[in-house]
């Protein structure tokens, strides 16, 4: 099911880092932090419990692979994983490398900034290659 009002239902695959028939991995830049990733389930579902066991496993295996990839390349102080969906009720996970010198540490990146913060950008090319190494080539050529 696609919801025309949902920004995650309308993702352009060419902007993704990695994708298959079930999900897409995208990157974003957060001021005061740097590069984060989001793993987005393609179907418009709201909660993890809306997925079957195999679907949950596929989603979380991808989340953990993205986390390990970002941890290896970003070398953060801590990794944060979050699935909120309060603003965009479409199942997705945020994978956020955190640094002691980022603008929000130790608070969540959605809190008020504590300082200007140093940014730690990662290139999409590096992440795309590392995710293909970790997850294999996308099963469907969408990127």
Beta strands, then each sheet from edge to edge (+ up, - down):
strand 1: 18-19
strand 2: 23-30
strand 3: 34-41
strand 4: 78-82
strand 5: 92-98
sheet 1: 1+ 2- 3+ 5- 4+
end
